[in-house]
Amino acid sequence: MKKKQKNNMKYLQSLFILFLMLFSSKEILAQRDSLSLQRKAKKLLRQGNELYEKKQYTDASVAYQKALGANNKYDKATYNLGNALYQNKNFKEAIPQYELTAETAKDKFTKAAAFHNIGNAMMDSKNYQGAVDAFKNSLRKNPNDDETRYNLAVAQKLVEKENKDKDKNKDKDKSKDKNKDKNKDKNKDKNKDKNKNKDKNKDEEKDDKDGKGDKNKDKQKPKPQQGKMTPQQIKQLLESLNNEEKKTQKKMNAQKAKGKKIKQEKDW
């Protein structure tokens, strides 16, 4: 029994040793890979710095990005990438790199420099309020930086000017709206007057038409002409003439019977 227990213990020990050897070998390989990547990242960083000094900012940005691909926690590559992007006037792309540096850097002066550069990028992007905030954060890390203090004062003045311009534009917009309302009211009044004049003209035209119509009606009505008789008057006249002729004939017949001449006197 004792021999069996000893054999089991030896077997377990050998397994444990084998496990330690395998684990340690993996760790060694991982460390070797990590060291090789770090070396690669440093090499790429140096290449980027050389290109940066030659003012080849685009190529420098590519080298820094490759360095971060080999070691994504390489703060120097992150910060330098931000600088290369800034020099290439890619301000919006540079800001996140500086922000990452400000978060991950352990040195307060590096953090202050990152915030300072964020402020500069904000200024060039005309985000003056963002620049003010960034410069204040930089001064919190390094209160003795006169350059940052000066930039802060400039950014604050630009913010004040921007706010004044906004207020002026608001006043202009208000005055424009008032003028528009006044012009609308004037146009309404003008249109009302025009409509009134149109209605008056229409009424006058109607009156003229009605007057002309009455005149035309009067013209169309047959007016009695002087010196002319109506058929009824002619008929009555003829009848009266016949009657007078009959009377005259009776008188003449009566005179013939007496032999006395009679003067003819006409009643009409």
MIVO-403876 format. One line per field, with one value per atom (N, C-alpha, C): atom name; z, x, y; residue number from 0; chain. Coordinates in steps of 0.001 Angstrom, whole numbers, plus 500000, padded with zeros to 6 digits. Layout:
N
site: [CA_...]
up: [Z_...]
east: [X_...]
north: [Y_...]
pos: [NUM_...]
unit: [A_...]
This chain:
268
site: [N_CA_C_N_CA_C_N_CA_C_N_CA_C_N_CA_C_N_CA_C_N_CA_C_N_CA_C_N_CA_C_N_CA_C_N_CA_C_N_CA_C_N_CA_C_N_CA_C_N_CA_C_N_CA_C_N_CA_C_N_CA_C_N_CA_C_N_CA_C_N_CA_C_N_CA_C_N_CA_C_N_CA_C_N_CA_C_N_CA_C_N_CA_C_N_CA_C_N_CA_C_N_CA_C_N_CA_C_N_CA_C_N_CA_C_N_CA_C_N_CA_C_N_CA_C_N_CA_C_N_CA_C_N_CA_C_N_CA_C_N_CA_C_N_CA_C_N_CA_C_N_CA_C_N_CA_C_N_CA_C_N_CA_C_N_CA_C_N_CA_C_N_CA_C_N_CA_C_N_CA_C_N_CA_C_N_CA_C_N_CA_C_N_CA_C_N_CA_C_N_CA_C_N_CA_C_N_CA_C_N_CA_C_N_CA_C_N_CA_C_N_CA_C_N_CA_C_N_CA_C_N_CA_C_N_CA_C_N_CA_C_N_CA_C_N_CA_C_N_CA_C_N_CA_C_N_CA_C_N_CA_C_N_CA_C_N_CA_C_N_CA_C_N_CA_C_N_CA_C_N_CA_C_N_CA_C_N_CA_C_N_CA_C_N_CA_C_N_CA_C_N_CA_C_N_CA_C_N_CA_C_N_CA_C_N_CA_C_N_CA_C_N_CA_C_N_CA_C_N_CA_C_N_CA_C_N_CA_C_N_CA_C_N_CA_C_N_CA_C_N_CA_C_N_CA_C_N_CA_C_N_CA_C_N_CA_C_N_CA_C_N_CA_C_N_CA_C_N_CA_C_N_CA_C_N_CA_C_N_CA_C_N_CA_C_N_CA_C_N_CA_C_N_CA_C_N_CA_C_N_CA_C_N_CA_C_N_CA_C_N_CA_C_N_CA_C_N_CA_C_N_CA_C_N_CA_C_N_CA_C_N_CA_C_N_CA_C_N_CA_C_N_CA_C_N_CA_C_N_CA_C_N_CA_C_N_CA_C_N_CA_C_N_CA_C_N_CA_C_N_CA_C_N_CA_C_N_CA_C_N_CA_C_N_CA_C_N_CA_C_N_CA_C_N_CA_C_N_CA_C_N_CA_C_N_CA_C_N_CA_C_N_CA_C_N_CA_C_N_CA_C_N_CA_C_N_CA_C_N_CA_C_N_CA_C_N_CA_C_N_CA_C_N_CA_C_N_CA_C_N_CA_C_N_CA_C_N_CA_C_N_CA_C_N_CA_C_N_CA_C_N_CA_C_N_CA_C_N_CA_C_N_CA_C_N_CA_C_N_CA_C_N_CA_C_N_CA_C_N_CA_C_N_CA_C_N_CA_C_N_CA_C_N_CA_C_N_CA_C_N_CA_C_N_CA_C_N_CA_C_N_CA_C_N_CA_C_N_CA_C_N_CA_C_N_CA_C_N_CA_C_N_CA_C_N_CA_C_N_CA_C_N_CA_C_N_CA_C_N_CA_C_N_CA_C_N_CA_C_N_CA_C_N_CA_C_N_CA_C_N_CA_C_N_CA_C_N_CA_C_N_CA_C_N_CA_C_N_CA_C_N_CA_C_N_CA_C_N_CA_C_N_CA_C_N_CA_C_N_CA_C_N_CA_C_N_CA_C_N_CA_C_N_CA_C_N_CA_C_N_CA_C_N_CA_C_N_CA_C_N_CA_C_N_CA_C_N_CA_C_N_CA_C_N_CA_C_N_CA_C_N_CA_C_N_CA_C_N_CA_C_N_CA_C_N_CA_C_N_CA_C_N_CA_C_N_CA_C_N_CA_C_N_CA_C_N_CA_C_N_CA_C_N_CA_C_N_CA_C_N_CA_C_N_CA_C_N_CA_C_N_CA_C_N_CA_C_N_CA_C_N_CA_C_N_CA_C_N_CA_C_N_CA_C_N_CA_C_N_CA_C_N_CA_C_N_CA_C_N_CA_C_N_CA_C_N_CA_C_N_CA_C_N_CA_C_N_CA_C_N_CA_C_N_CA_C_N_CA_C_N_CA_C_N_CA_C_N_CA_C_N_CA_C_N_CA_C]
up: [500000_500000_500000_500780_500872_499547_498856_497560_496544_496552_495629_495869_497155_497486_497012_497211_496777_495261_494566_493104_492634_493304_492942_493183_494279_494586_493541_493176_492148_490819_490517_489261_489251_490370_490485_490416_491061_491047_489619_488932_487561_486662_486872_486112_486423_487703_488127_487512_487531_486957_485462_484813_483379_483068_483906_483720_483892_484918_485154_483980_483432_482297_481082_480843_479707_479903_481124_481416_481319_481867_481851_480431_479640_478253_477478_477765_477125_477550_478855_479346_478706_478587_477977_476531_475815_474420_474316_475246_475245_475547_476510_476842_475671_475013_473844_472745_472514_471508_471897_473196_473667_473511_473837_473698_472240_471383_469952_469405_469876_469440_469961_471197_471763_470999_470661_469872_468509_467903_466607_466721_467798_468009_468187_468948_469146_467834_467058_465769_464855_464815_464000_464524_465839_466436_465987_466002_465563_464081_463281_461858_461698_462482_462434_462843_463875_464330_463260_462580_461497_460373_460005_458958_459417_460709_461263_461183_461519_461449_460015_459062_457647_457123_458026_457703_456741_456766_455991_456930_457208_458277_457942_456687_456299_456503_456043_456222_457697_458440_459880_460570_460141_460728_460492_459307_458986_459878_460098_460944_462385_462893_464266_464408_463396_463435_463449_462693_462696_464063_464678_466014_467014_466880_467771_467449_466188_465836_466519_466709_467415_468931_469422_470865_471046_471283_471343_472604_473548_474777_474759_473594_473438_473443_474619_474793_473891_473741_472908_471461_470956_469574_469429_470462_470434_470388_471265_471337_470038_469529_468305_467087_467090_466008_466014_467220_467324_466766_467060_466551_465026_464462_462999_462322_462895_462336_462456_463567_463761_462738_462541_461577_460156_459902_458586_458489_459539_459622_459693_460190_460466_461950_462275_463679_464377_463699_464315_464587_463731_463944_465016_465190_466181_467605_467787_469143_469891_469282_470033_470476_469702_470083_471325_471359_472534_473753_473523_474637_475235_474381_474865_475675_475206_475933_477295_477330_478588_479597_479098_479985_480480_479600_479922_480462_480166_480603_482134_482697_484155_484601_483716_484047_483897_484903_484844_483779_483518_482497_481088_480906_479622_479449_480539_480495_480175_480810_480574_479115_478560_477155_476229_476567_475744_475756_476937_477021_476292_476386_475674_474167_473643_472208_471804_472706_472443_472276_473159_473064_471741_471294_470013_468846_468892_467821_467825_469022_469127_468573_468848_468325_466805_466221_464761_464156_464929_464469_464756_465357_465714_466765_467577_468733_469953_470109_471095_472531_472776_474118_474488_473543_473789_474077_473391_473625_475038_475486_476848_477871_477709_478644_478635_477451_477341_477992_477757_478359_479881_480381_481839_482418_481725_482184_482166_481162_481077_482254_482598_483714_485056_485161_486394_486618_485513_485612_485743_485102_485124_485226_486455_486639_486236_486079_485793_484299_483440_481991_481473_481225_480759_479344_478511_477139_477152_477988_478101_478659_479634_480219_479165_478336_477265_476265_475865_474918_475507_476800_477470_477374_477590_477514_476104_475101_473707_473405_473837_473590_474266_475495_476219_475492_474951_474187_472934_472283_471080_471418_472591_473032_473273_473922_474166_472859_471919_470612_469899_469981_469341_469937_471260_471926_471553_471442_471024_469605_468732_467340_467277_468121_468161_468603_469626_470112_469033_468308_467223_466143_465799_464767_465216_466517_467040_466907_467271_467157_465709_464799_463375_462904_463346_462948_463475_464720_465288_464491_464164_463391_462004_461419_460112_460199_461267_461443_461621_462392_462587_461271_460500_459199_458272_458327_457508_457888_459224_459676_459233_459345_458911_457425_456659_455204_454858_455612_455381_455636_456776_457103_456035_455590_454537_453260_452906_451685_451818_453034_453246_453061_453674_453547_452092_451390_449976_449188_449471_448759_449065_450341_450706_449922_449874_449143_447662_447123_445713_445477_446382_446237_446352_447277_447408_446124_445597_444344_443214_443183_442150_442286_443561_443782_443367_443695_443297_441780_441139_439672_439072_439686_439186_439344_440532_440760_439781_439564_438612_437206_436868_435545_435423_436525_436505_436338_437110_437013_435605_435033_433662_432702_432930_432048_432222_433519_433768_433160_433312_432725_431226_430646_429193_428781_429611_429292_429315_430332_430403_429211_428882_427712_426456_426350_425165_425134_426355_426406_425966_426451_426063_424560_424051_422604_421859_422440_421752_421803_422828_422925_421841_421103_420053_420682_420334_420844_419835_420335_419414_418731_417416_416642_416443_416494_416330_414873_414695_413353_412792_413544_413067_413979_413353_414101_414168_415201_415375_414517_414224_413431_414020_415330_415960_415724_415852_415608_414152_413239_411804_411586_412201_412048_412576_413757_414340_413450_412905_412044_410780_410194_409003_409313_410453_410833_411024_411679_411892_410556_409620_408299_407550_407655_407004_407594_408862_409519_409099_409032_408643_407182_406346_404946_404846_405654_405635_406082_407137_407604_406511_405866_404829_403650_403308_402199_402578_403758_404203_404109_404551_404506_403050_402171_400754_400138_400486_399980_400529_401732_402339_401660_401333_400692_399243_398592_397224_397292_398276_398414_398711_399347_399756_398705_397786_396838_397513_398663_399346_399337_399047_399054_400535_400881_402298_402267_403165_403315_403970_403430_403984_405133_406236_407438_407937_407979_408399_409907_410520_411982_412336_411413_411693_410847]
east: [500829_500000_500858_501931_502814_503498_503875_504523_503575_502317_501330_501134_501074_500886_502078_503287_504470_504466_504087_504037_503023_501888_500870_501371_502061_502603_503630_504492_505484_504826_503779_503061_502427_501820_501213_502256_503356_504433_504969_505108_505617_504621_503322_502298_502325_502475_502517_503724_504864_506085_505919_505304_505057_504132_503113_502169_502875_503722_504472_505397_505994_506898_506133_504951_504137_503665_503176_502668_503782_504918_506044_506546_506491_506932_505988_504665_503701_503927_504180_504443_505699_506691_507943_507714_506939_506632_505829_504849_504040_504898_505783_506678_507585_508049_508894_508111_506856_506019_505762_505485_505221_506454_507604_508844_509145_508877_509124_508182_506928_505967_506358_506831_507265_508461_509381_510530_510072_509112_508583_507908_507139_506439_507438_508499_509522_510222_510483_511131_510243_508957_508013_507858_507920_507848_509035_510225_511413_511300_510765_510561_509589_508520_507548_508161_508999_509648_510571_511312_512193_511390_510257_509406_508788_508451_507863_508857_510101_511131_511355_511135_511256_509984_508996_507703_506871_507144_506338_505260_504285_503334_502395_502031_501150_501849_503091_503855_504139_504375_504602_503360_502186_500926_500773_501129_501030_501964_503185_504156_503659_503092_502568_501379_500533_499395_499865_500927_501492_502089_502712_503279_502173_501035_499892_499272_499373_498904_499728_501018_501882_501707_501422_501235_500212_498962_497873_497905_498769_498892_500164_500669_501892_501532_501630_501193_501956_503256_504059_503583_503234_502749_501408_500568_499265_499441_500286_500512_501139_502131_502808_501885_501000_500012_499125_498731_497939_498690_499982_500788_500897_501113_501242_499932_498820_497512_497266_497674_497510_498325_499577_500437_499895_499180_498571_497187_496854_495594_494363_494567_493436_493069_492531_492327_491319_490220_489176_489669_490553_491112_492204_492851_493932_493392_492233_491685_491495_490894_490733_492061_493136_494445_494969_494806_495228_494377_493079_492192_492596_492951_493396_494684_495589_496846_496570_495644_495302_494707_494014_493400_494416_495293_496174_497543_497986_499334_499393_500513_500701_501351_502106_502805_501863_501763_500836_501251_502551_503007_502613_502659_502201_500708_499961_498519_498268_499047_498892_499180_500240_500585_499478_498884_497792_496589_496222_495093_495409_496665_497067_496863_497271_497125_495658_494861_493416_492861_493310_492867_493259_494495_494940_494116_493864_493060_491638_491090_489760_489751_490812_490909_490922_491718_491795_490488_489727_488411_487313_487710_486785_485767_486165_485355_485979_485679_486382_486017_484773_484376_485070_485183_485922_487389_487955_489351_489529_488580_488645_488672_487784_487727_489035_489608_490849_492019_492130_493232_493110_491894_491689_492141_491809_492256_493780_494402_495864_496481_495898_496424_496205_495183_494981_496136_496657_497778_499112_499220_500471_500133_499892_499449_500488_501745_502811_503081_502228_502453_501875_502768_502334_501736_502260_501741_500287_499980_498596_497693_498217_497429_497131_498104_497899_496849_496980_496009_494599_494516_493218_492590_493396_492875_492382_493142_492729_491420_491323_490112_488901_489089_487982_487491_488426_488037_487245_487689_486976_485569_485428_484089_483196_483743_482966_482529_483467_483145_482068_482189_481211_479824_479754_478464_477864_478729_478233_477685_478410_477943_476599_476459_475184_474050_474325_473302_472930_473956_473683_472822_473175_472399_470959_470788_469430_468635_469303_468630_468288_469224_468966_467784_467762_466650_465322_465345_464118_463646_464619_464262_463757_464379_463915_462486_462214_460855_459853_460263_459364_459096_460181_460021_459134_459308_458462_457006_456755_455366_454804_455650_455193_454886_455791_455577_454318_454094_452882_451647_451674_450522_450314_451450_451343_450760_451254_450751_449279_448890_447476_446623_447104_446361_446287_447430_447444_446461_446474_445554_444100_443850_442490_442057_442987_442670_442445_443311_443151_441806_441449_440166_438993_439139_438080_437934_439094_439060_438468_438819_438267_436757_436307_434860_434165_434807_434223_434145_435235_435262_434194_434049_433025_431636_431408_430097_429851_430916_430763_430499_431213_430972_429542_429063_427674_426705_426966_426082_426091_427320_427410_426632_426813_426099_424597_424177_422744_422220_423000_422569_422474_423520_423491_422334_422068_420963_419639_419465_418227_418092_419260_419237_418891_419502_419210_417748_417220_415802_414926_415329_414555_414630_415857_416007_415139_415089_414312_412812_412332_410910_410526_409429_408997_408437_409063_408597_407614_406551_405592_406242_406146_406744_405714_406217_405351_404839_403553_402957_402411_402480_401947_400836_399808_398635_398594_397983_397841_396693_396659_395548_394183_394091_392799_392379_393405_393089_392649_393335_392960_391533_391237_389886_388818_389117_388152_388012_389151_389100_388257_388461_387686_386178_385917_384501_383895_384685_384160_383996_384924_384842_383584_383366_382156_380882_380928_379767_379584_380739_380664_380186_380690_380254_378727_378290_376836_376046_376588_375898_375902_377081_377213_376272_376224_375323_373858_373489_372115_371830_372837_372673_372512_373413_373333_371963_371559_370229_369116_369296_368294_368338_369568_369711_369122_369406_368811_367269_366818_365344_364931_365644_365389_365962_366877_367660_368607_368978_369964_371311_372346_373739_374168_374904_375400_376935_377551_379027_379410_380455_380932_381916_381602_382475_382879_384122_384657_384895_384533_384751_386199_386901_388325_389270]
north: [498791_500000_501251_501215_502371_502628_501570_501724_502368_501947_502518_504006_504405_505820_506651_506084_506808_506993_505949_506034_507085_507129_508129_509552_509760_511071_511502_510570_510883_511229_510531_510768_512163_512526_513848_514945_514720_515710_515931_514828_514922_515678_515414_516132_517634_517950_519367_520075_519375_519957_520178_519199_519320_520493_520655_521768_523105_523188_524420_524737_523704_523908_524429_523827_524284_525719_526031_527367_528403_528042_528981_529203_528140_528297_529219_529081_529986_531426_531592_532939_533523_532676_533131_533526_532705_533036_534329_534480_535701_536917_536766_537878_538212_537154_537391_538136_537675_538351_539799_540012_541362_542251_541690_542451_542768_541788_542023_543086_543065_544087_545466_545493_546767_547331_546423_546850_547377_546657_547076_548438_548625_549895_551039_550788_551819_552166_551133_551356_552202_551873_552644_554067_554208_555543_556393_555801_556526_556920_555995_556311_557482_557427_558522_559849_559831_561060_561636_560746_561208_561866_561221_561786_563104_563183_564411_565562_565283_566317_566793_565910_566279_566951_567158_567781_566919_565621_564670_564109_564958_564672_563508_563364_562256_560911_560808_559568_559327_560390_560254_559708_560191_559697_558196_557729_556300_555496_556000_555292_555221_556299_556301_555342_555292_554372_552918_552627_551272_550952_551942_551745_551413_552099_551818_550465_550031_548692_547614_547877_546928_547030_548240_548447_549561_549151_550142_551001_550681_551470_552327_552574_553343_554831_555460_556850_557819_557571_558475_558463_557283_557173_557888_557763_558436_559956_560461_561907_562424_561701_562135_562055_561065_560977_562214_562633_563866_565065_565153_566271_566242_565044_564929_565314_564861_565219_566717_567301_568748_569525_569131_569816_569685_568612_568393_569046_569856_570608_569708_568484_567594_567753_568930_569292_568383_568095_567258_565843_565334_563997_564011_565157_565259_565289_565913_566101_564780_563729_562469_561865_562038_561510_562229_563549_564316_563956_563755_563389_562048_561101_559788_559922_560761_560994_561622_562594_563255_562272_561253_560257_559226_558795_557652_558065_559281_559692_559772_559315_559339_560634_561262_562494_563681_564539_565694_566700_566802_567748_567267_565936_565388_565627_565456_565737_567212_568085_569528_569867_569250_569502_569003_567853_567308_568239_568752_569690_570999_571430_572644_572470_571321_571068_570905_570346_570272_571686_572593_573981_574618_574365_574919_574371_573053_572441_572993_573229_573829_575251_575997_577365_577360_576471_576402_575898_575134_574665_575684_576849_577936_577518_576522_576131_576806_578101_578915_578538_578174_577760_576450_575513_574274_574552_575538_575922_576473_577293_577844_576717_575746_574614_573820_573605_572822_573551_574853_575614_575658_575738_575702_574369_573265_571946_571837_572453_572435_573193_574338_575134_574443_573621_572862_571872_571339_570395_571128_572299_573066_574555_575047_576438_577478_577093_578061_578232_577676_577759_579080_580047_581379_581321_580443_580333_579888_578906_578436_579532_580277_581374_582445_582752_583731_583225_581955_581381_581373_581136_581160_582543_583587_584958_585273_584838_585071_584352_583089_582299_582923_583444_584077_585338_586127_587315_586933_585850_585396_584914_584274_583838_585045_586085_587309_587959_588039_588630_587816_586499_585615_585818_585955_586173_587526_588560_589876_589835_589137_589014_588285_587268_586542_587457_588269_589201_590215_590710_591659_591020_589784_589081_588853_588565_588388_589686_590819_592119_592431_592103_592322_591494_590226_589351_589880_590387_590939_592155_593059_594252_593874_592841_592375_591859_591099_590568_591702_592731_593873_594587_594789_595449_594626_593308_592437_592593_592619_592782_594131_595201_596516_596528_595934_595893_595103_594015_593228_594057_594815_595657_596733_597337_598359_597772_596602_595961_595610_595182_594876_596124_597257_598511_598958_598823_599193_598347_597047_596148_596490_596859_597245_598483_599500_600729_600433_599555_599192_598523_597618_596918_597884_598862_599859_600670_601103_601868_601052_599760_598882_598789_598635_598539_599832_600998_602271_602379_602004_602070_601157_599980_599056_599660_600276_600898_602043_602843_603945_603438_602359_601779_601267_600650_600176_601330_602419_603586_604147_604198_604711_603825_602515_601577_601717_601840_601968_603257_604361_605631_605550_604924_604755_603863_602859_601957_602686_603571_604334_605272_605880_606764_605989_604811_603990_603575_603284_602900_604072_605277_606456_606693_606388_606549_605548_604328_603291_603564_604273_604568_605570_605354_606304_607572_608692_609973_610584_611241_611901_613090_613121_614207_615328_616562_617716_617803_618201_618338_617047_616015_614733_614283_613598_613164_611653_611242_609797_609303_608031_607475_607781_607743_608036_609493_610394_611816_612038_611346_611479_610978_609842_609273_610230_610791_611743_612993_613419_614605_614360_613167_612824_612763_612183_612095_613493_614344_615717_616483_616242_616893_616430_615135_614603_615241_615359_615953_617431_618130_619537_619678_618755_618796_618548_617639_617364_618613_619243_620467_621569_621736_622773_622482_621209_620812_621126_620878_621161_622674_623473_624931_625420_624883_625296_624906_623773_623340_624271_624709_625610_626980_627547_628839_628812_627694_627584_627743_627246_627389_628858_629714_631118_632105_631896_632701_633648_633447_634333_633642_634512_633991_633956_632834_632616_632621_633407_633320_632016_631444_630165_630489_630111_630262_628868_628634_627313_627320_626296_626126_625686_625216_624821_625611]
pos: [0_0_0_1_1_1_2_2_2_3_3_3_4_4_4_5_5_5_6_6_6_7_7_7_8_8_8_9_9_9_10_10_10_11_11_11_12_12_12_13_13_13_14_14_14_15_15_15_16_16_16_17_17_17_18_18_18_19_19_19_20_20_20_21_21_21_22_22_22_23_23_23_24_24_24_25_25_25_26_26_26_27_27_27_28_28_28_29_29_29_30_30_30_31_31_31_32_32_32_33_33_33_34_34_34_35_35_35_36_36_36_37_37_37_38_38_38_39_39_39_40_40_40_41_41_41_42_42_42_43_43_43_44_44_44_45_45_45_46_46_46_47_47_47_48_48_48_49_49_49_50_50_50_51_51_51_52_52_52_53_53_53_54_54_54_55_55_55_56_56_56_57_57_57_58_58_58_59_59_59_60_60_60_61_61_61_62_62_62_63_63_63_64_64_64_65_65_65_66_66_66_67_67_67_68_68_68_69_69_69_70_70_70_71_71_71_72_72_72_73_73_73_74_74_74_75_75_75_76_76_76_77_77_77_78_78_78_79_79_79_80_80_80_81_81_81_82_82_82_83_83_83_84_84_84_85_85_85_86_86_86_87_87_87_88_88_88_89_89_89_90_90_90_91_91_91_92_92_92_93_93_93_94_94_94_95_95_95_96_96_96_97_97_97_98_98_98_99_99_99_100_100_100_101_101_101_102_102_102_103_103_103_104_104_104_105_105_105_106_106_106_107_107_107_108_108_108_109_109_109_110_110_110_111_111_111_112_112_112_113_113_113_114_114_114_115_115_115_116_116_116_117_117_117_118_118_118_119_119_119_120_120_120_121_121_121_122_122_122_123_123_123_124_124_124_125_125_125_126_126_126_127_127_127_128_128_128_129_129_129_130_130_130_131_131_131_132_132_132_133_133_133_134_134_134_135_135_135_136_136_136_137_137_137_138_138_138_139_139_139_140_140_140_141_141_141_142_142_142_143_143_143_144_144_144_145_145_145_146_146_146_147_147_147_148_148_148_149_149_149_150_150_150_151_151_151_152_152_152_153_153_153_154_154_154_155_155_155_156_156_156_157_157_157_158_158_158_159_159_159_160_160_160_161_161_161_162_162_162_163_163_163_164_164_164_165_165_165_166_166_166_167_167_167_168_168_168_169_169_169_170_170_170_171_171_171_172_172_172_173_173_173_174_174_174_175_175_175_176_176_176_177_177_177_178_178_178_179_179_179_180_180_180_181_181_181_182_182_182_183_183_183_184_184_184_185_185_185_186_186_186_187_187_187_188_188_188_189_189_189_190_190_190_191_191_191_192_192_192_193_193_193_194_194_194_195_195_195_196_196_196_197_197_197_198_198_198_199_199_199_200_200_200_201_201_201_202_202_202_203_203_203_204_204_204_205_205_205_206_206_206_207_207_207_208_208_208_209_209_209_210_210_210_211_211_211_212_212_212_213_213_213_214_214_214_215_215_215_216_216_216_217_217_217_218_218_218_219_219_219_220_220_220_221_221_221_222_222_222_223_223_223_224_224_224_225_225_225_226_226_226_227_227_227_228_228_228_229_229_229_230_230_230_231_231_231_232_232_232_233_233_233_234_234_234_235_235_235_236_236_236_237_237_237_238_238_238_239_239_239_240_240_240_241_241_241_242_242_242_243_243_243_244_244_244_245_245_245_246_246_246_247_247_247_248_248_248_249_249_249_250_250_250_251_251_251_252_252_252_253_253_253_254_254_254_255_255_255_256_256_256_257_257_257_258_258_258_259_259_259_260_260_260_261_261_261_262_262_262_263_263_263_264_264_264_265_265_265_266_266_266_267_267_267]
unit: [A_A_A_A_A_A_A_A_A_A_A_A_A_A_A_A_A_A_A_A_A_A_A_A_A_A_A_A_A_A_A_A_A_A_A_A_A_A_A_A_A_A_A_A_A_A_A_A_A_A_A_A_A_A_A_A_A_A_A_A_A_A_A_A_A_A_A_A_A_A_A_A_A_A_A_A_A_A_A_A_A_A_A_A_A_A_A_A_A_A_A_A_A_A_A_A_A_A_A_A_A_A_A_A_A_A_A_A_A_A_A_A_A_A_A_A_A_A_A_A_A_A_A_A_A_A_A_A_A_A_A_A_A_A_A_A_A_A_A_A_A_A_A_A_A_A_A_A_A_A_A_A_A_A_A_A_A_A_A_A_A_A_A_A_A_A_A_A_A_A_A_A_A_A_A_A_A_A_A_A_A_A_A_A_A_A_A_A_A_A_A_A_A_A_A_A_A_A_A_A_A_A_A_A_A_A_A_A_A_A_A_A_A_A_A_A_A_A_A_A_A_A_A_A_A_A_A_A_A_A_A_A_A_A_A_A_A_A_A_A_A_A_A_A_A_A_A_A_A_A_A_A_A_A_A_A_A_A_A_A_A_A_A_A_A_A_A_A_A_A_A_A_A_A_A_A_A_A_A_A_A_A_A_A_A_A_A_A_A_A_A_A_A_A_A_A_A_A_A_A_A_A_A_A_A_A_A_A_A_A_A_A_A_A_A_A_A_A_A_A_A_A_A_A_A_A_A_A_A_A_A_A_A_A_A_A_A_A_A_A_A_A_A_A_A_A_A_A_A_A_A_A_A_A_A_A_A_A_A_A_A_A_A_A_A_A_A_A_A_A_A_A_A_A_A_A_A_A_A_A_A_A_A_A_A_A_A_A_A_A_A_A_A_A_A_A_A_A_A_A_A_A_A_A_A_A_A_A_A_A_A_A_A_A_A_A_A_A_A_A_A_A_A_A_A_A_A_A_A_A_A_A_A_A_A_A_A_A_A_A_A_A_A_A_A_A_A_A_A_A_A_A_A_A_A_A_A_A_A_A_A_A_A_A_A_A_A_A_A_A_A_A_A_A_A_A_A_A_A_A_A_A_A_A_A_A_A_A_A_A_A_A_A_A_A_A_A_A_A_A_A_A_A_A_A_A_A_A_A_A_A_A_A_A_A_A_A_A_A_A_A_A_A_A_A_A_A_A_A_A_A_A_A_A_A_A_A_A_A_A_A_A_A_A_A_A_A_A_A_A_A_A_A_A_A_A_A_A_A_A_A_A_A_A_A_A_A_A_A_A_A_A_A_A_A_A_A_A_A_A_A_A_A_A_A_A_A_A_A_A_A_A_A_A_A_A_A_A_A_A_A_A_A_A_A_A_A_A_A_A_A_A_A_A_A_A_A_A_A_A_A_A_A_A_A_A_A_A_A_A_A_A_A_A_A_A_A_A_A_A_A_A_A_A_A_A_A_A_A_A_A_A_A_A_A_A_A_A_A_A_A_A_A_A_A_A_A_A_A_A_A_A_A_A_A_A_A_A_A_A_A_A_A_A_A_A_A_A_A_A_A_A_A_A_A_A_A_A_A_A_A_A_A_A_A_A_A_A_A_A_A_A_A_A_A_A_A_A_A_A_A_A_A_A_A_A_A_A_A_A_A_A_A_A_A_A_A_A_A_A_A_A_A_A_A_A_A_A_A_A_A_A_A_A_A_A_A_A_A_A_A_A_A_A_A_A_A_A_A_A_A_A_A_A_A_A_A_A_A_A_A_A_A_A_A_A_A_A_A_A_A_A_A_A_A_A_A_A_A_A_A_A_A_A]
